[in-house]
Amino acid sequence: MSARIAAERRGHLLALFTIIVWGTTFLSTTVLLRDFSPYEILFIRMLLGIAALTAARPRLLRLQSKKHEWYFAGAGLFGVTLYFLLENFALTYTYSANCSVIISTAPFFVASAMRLFGGGEKMNRWFFVGFAAAIAGIALISFSGQALHLNPLGDVLCLLAAVSWAGYSVMLRKLEPFGYDTLLVTRRVFSYGLFFLICALPFLPFAPSMEKLLKPVNLFNFLYLGLCASALCFVTWSVATHAIGTVKTSVYIYLSPVVTIVAARLLLNDPVLPMALAGTVLALAGLVISQFGSRREAIVNSNDA
């Protein structure tokens, strides 16, 4: 029992660490967009991630079944190529505030997809209460100090990105029972993501400048995105999902906008408005309700039985 509790705690800490890093990537991407296109940023980021994972585990992944190749390909397509491209291109059509709120609906789509395709548990009332509180809080954070502007194309792209993350989560869940090495799984997923990016190469601008790439500020941010946010954090996210479950891990996505405003305040000295503070409280409440409300209900049902 103690070993299981320790594993769950480690899973929660890894999920929290991952979201803290992912919540700060917005700042790095914003810096890089001055000199690079969204496609170029993603391409270079994936190359660095694959290189880091290869250096960390320089051996091949031997598949237990040819069918598993489809799961890896699906994870690369949904979790790397589609998710990041849809999100990056959405930001060229809609406001980051809209994108922040819509992307944060991913836990709902993850839970639904896991229920339908991954053998997940039925979503209880606490999940929906936490979801409502978190989305309300994220909306307050995102739209504090500005008006709501609807941009149908960009907003739909954000929604599709959230759905794509659900597809990635299902593919990982399909592979989980077979005990593959997490680093090798992540590298294979990244490789498929890079493969699909290469397939899109003729249709998207790609002409990165080596001079701009070697600028210290750009080089630092690329290394941060490629080595930390990609290679390391996709691994920690996978370990977290194995420890506490896909749905519980995905709920930590609610914290991403909170991390972003805190990082913007600390690094860019951006102001934090009262509405954003209220939204932070609601987002945190939504996380707590979703994580621990369902556990409490499970304990009550167990005792009743």
Secondary structure, 3 states (H helix, E strand, C coil): CHHHHHHHHHHHHHHHHHHHHHHHHHHHHHHHCCCCCHHHHHHHHHHHHHHHHHHHCCCCCCCCCCCHHHHHHHHHHHHHHHHHHHHHHHCCCCCHHHHHHHHCCHHHHHHHHHHHHCCCCCCCHHHHHHHHHHHHHHHHHHHCCCCCCCCHHHHHHHHHHHHHHHHHHHHHHHHHHHCCCHHHHHHHHHHHHHHHHHHCHHHCCCCCCHHHHCCHHHHHHHHHHHHHHHHHHHHHHHHHHHHHCHHHHHHHHHHHHHHHHHHHHHHHCCCCCHHHHHHHHHHHHHHHHHHHHHHHHHHHHHHHC
